Amino acid sequence: MTVRTRFAPSPTGYLHVGGARTALFSWAFARHHGGTFVLRIEDTDLERSTPEAVQAILDGMNWLGLQHDEGPFYQMQRMERYRAVLAEMLANGTAYHCYSSPEEVEAMRERQRAAGEKPRYDGTWRPETGKTLPAIPADRQPVIRFKNPLEGDVSWNDVVKGQITINNRELDDLVIARPDGTPTYNFCVAVDDWDMQITHVIRGDDHVNNTPRQINILNALGVTLPQYGHVPMILGTDGQKLSKRRDAVSVMDYFDKGYLPEAMLNYLARLGWSHGDDEIFSMEQMCSWFDLTHLSGSAAQFNPEKLAWINNHYIKAADNQRLADLVRPQMLKDGAEFAGAPDLAAVIALFKERANTAVELGQAAMLFYRQPAAEQALLQQHVTDAVLPALRQYAEACKTVEWNKVALSVALKQVLADHGLKMPQLAMPLRLLLTGQLQTPSIDAVVELFGREVVLQRLNVIAG
């Protein structure tokens, strides 16, 4: 058997981190088995589905690097196929026309609620042997309902949750086509999984209630069932379902916040799956390890601090030029001036050890790409008459010293020795004059990156 998995989002917004995790698990399982990963866009909800949302999903998948092997397939482009299957089901008696109006269906459900029963369609238009159906109302377009089995159970061995059994009496005759003929969600999903030969359906456990309906439709079509696995949802730090109001839930929010895709994938993989105690691993490693036996049946909790720690690991390992290219656009928006300034990749190397995100990295690097603007009070506190002679001697040394970190450090230490000063007494005023701030990487590294011309220009203000 060739493994075939799918990711089938509805394009009603952005790519949610929960959806991204589902896509990752489906993608990794297909890669582990040398199978096929299918992308399907379930866009039959015409009121909520938008081209912008489709693009947002594609952008999120592309950023994460979860490349599909087939697709994207769009349900709205498969209407002829759905109509053909509906016609077959009407012909063979596994589906039927129902002329009950929405008001009549709601009235029957109200009666059932009042009687303490589970509200469901009562089968008024369900054809049965010896049953006389009502007269067809004039000028009323029917829906098509699936003729759900009345007896027995729907049972499947969920690869995450174990054996799940639902009695068919808990399920009513599902509407599978609306009055205008457009098919409904569960029907389309069942036909798609059949046509696309999906062998494993990995999805969120909010779909558990859909699964028995889809199984019954597939059984009525006489086709082989996929294996199902329903992963629990991801909770926020408060233990509640992730909410756009409280949490960053769109994958591309994390792109905007400066997270690297490999960090995001690594973190999402650990939300509901594990490989021993491994915390940091590549996607190649994950694909070699991934199976469905280590998926957790418990809800995972999103931990921003853990994600930041993982992102810091990947930032430290990332190529400096790649990071420079990543932060440059935002730095330009923030007013960075790159003409005549140090090489950005070299500056990135100074800051990457301590940066948790690319946004932090770009903000830290800005000190090399803007004019210094130290507060007057800080200048008065640190650039004192007592330290001015030492500053001037260092400025003079900078005119002729060999321009590298080692030589600049030796010159700095010589000035300290000549004036009986400690490093902070000279480094602090140098930082203020060169960058406008007190916190920077090592002063000799900062001086080296600025270059001789800029350093002499900015130290010229203390010339005696």
Disulfide bonds with the S-S distance in Angstrom:
none
